[in-house]
Amino acid sequence: MAFDHREIFEFALKTLRDELRTKPLAFELLPLKFSLSELQKIYEIIIGISLDRRNFRKKIPNLSYIVPLNEKEISVSHRPAKLYMFSRDIYQKLKKEKFDFSI
């Protein structure tokens, strides 16, 4: 068992990447209110590639389960970003249909 840790890790990472496309796992790793930068960073870390910021942000309005809030980040040293939340209610309604979380 001691020598197969790498295989176990690679299998777990592959499973996480596969499930990221079909389940709302990224939102379990974020706070209830999050910025698009935080969401993008989660995806980049898990899938292991950099995503184009503009293309990533163009796709978000098409995803009805990511709800924009009338709030912005507070106490940050940069321009405050708009906050969003993941709607479990909308997810549950859409879950019955063919659903794809890939960004």
C-alpha positions in Angstrom: 0.0 0.0 0.0 2.8 2.4 0.8 4.0 2.5 -2.8 0.7 3.1 -4.6 -0.1 6.5 -3.1 0.6 8.2 -6.4 -1.9 5.8 -8.2 -4.5 6.5 -5.5 -4.0 10.2 -5.8 -4.2 10.1 -9.7 -7.3 8.0 -9.6 -8.9 10.4 -7.0 -8.0 13.5 -9.1 -9.4 11.9 -12.3 -12.6 11.1 -10.5 -12.8 14.6 -9.1 -12.3 16.1 -12.6 -14.9 13.8 -14.1 -17.5 14.5 -11.4 -16.8 18.3 -11.6 -18.4 18.2 -15.1 -21.6 16.4 -13.9 -22.1 17.5 -10.3 -21.9 20.9 -8.5 -18.7 20.0 -6.6 -17.0 23.3 -7.2 -19.7 25.1 -5.2 -19.0 22.9 -2.2 -15.5 24.3 -2.1 -16.6 27.9 -2.2 -18.2 30.2 0.4 -22.0 30.8 0.0 -21.2 34.1 -1.7 -18.3 34.0 -4.1 -16.7 36.0 -6.9 -16.3 34.7 -10.5 -12.5 34.9 -9.9 -12.9 32.4 -7.0 -15.0 30.1 -9.1 -12.6 30.2 -12.0 -9.7 29.5 -9.7 -11.4 26.4 -8.3 -11.9 25.1 -11.8 -8.4 25.9 -12.9 -6.9 24.1 -9.9 -9.0 21.0 -10.3 -8.8 20.6 -14.1 -5.1 21.7 -14.1 -5.3 24.3 -16.9 -5.6 28.1 -17.1 -9.0 29.3 -18.4 -9.4 32.5 -20.4 -11.0 35.1 -18.1 -13.2 36.7 -20.8 -14.5 33.4 -22.1 -15.2 32.1 -18.6 -17.2 35.2 -17.7 -19.2 35.0 -21.0 -20.5 31.6 -20.1 -21.7 32.5 -16.6 -24.9 34.4 -17.6 -26.0 31.2 -19.5 -25.8 29.2 -16.3 -29.1 29.8 -14.5 -27.9 28.1 -11.3 -25.3 30.8 -10.7 -27.2 33.8 -9.4 -25.8 37.3 -9.3 -26.3 39.2 -6.1 -26.6 42.9 -5.4 -23.4 42.7 -3.3 -19.7 43.2 -3.8 -16.6 42.1 -2.0 -15.7 44.1 1.1 -12.4 44.9 2.7 -10.2 44.0 -0.4 -7.2 45.9 -1.6 -8.4 45.8 -5.2 -11.6 46.9 -6.9 -14.4 44.9 -5.2 -15.8 42.1 -7.4 -19.5 41.3 -7.8 -20.7 38.4 -5.7 -22.7 35.4 -6.8 -24.3 32.4 -5.2 -25.1 28.8 -6.3 -28.9 28.1 -6.3 -29.6 24.6 -5.1 -33.3 25.1 -5.9 -32.6 25.8 -9.6 -30.1 23.0 -9.6 -32.7 20.5 -8.3 -35.1 21.6 -11.1 -32.5 21.3 -13.8 -31.1 18.0 -12.4 -33.9 16.1 -13.9 -32.8 17.1 -17.4 -29.4 16.3 -19.0 -27.1 18.6 -17.1 -23.5 19.7 -17.7 -21.5 21.8 -15.2 -18.4 22.0 -17.4 -17.2 25.5 -17.9 
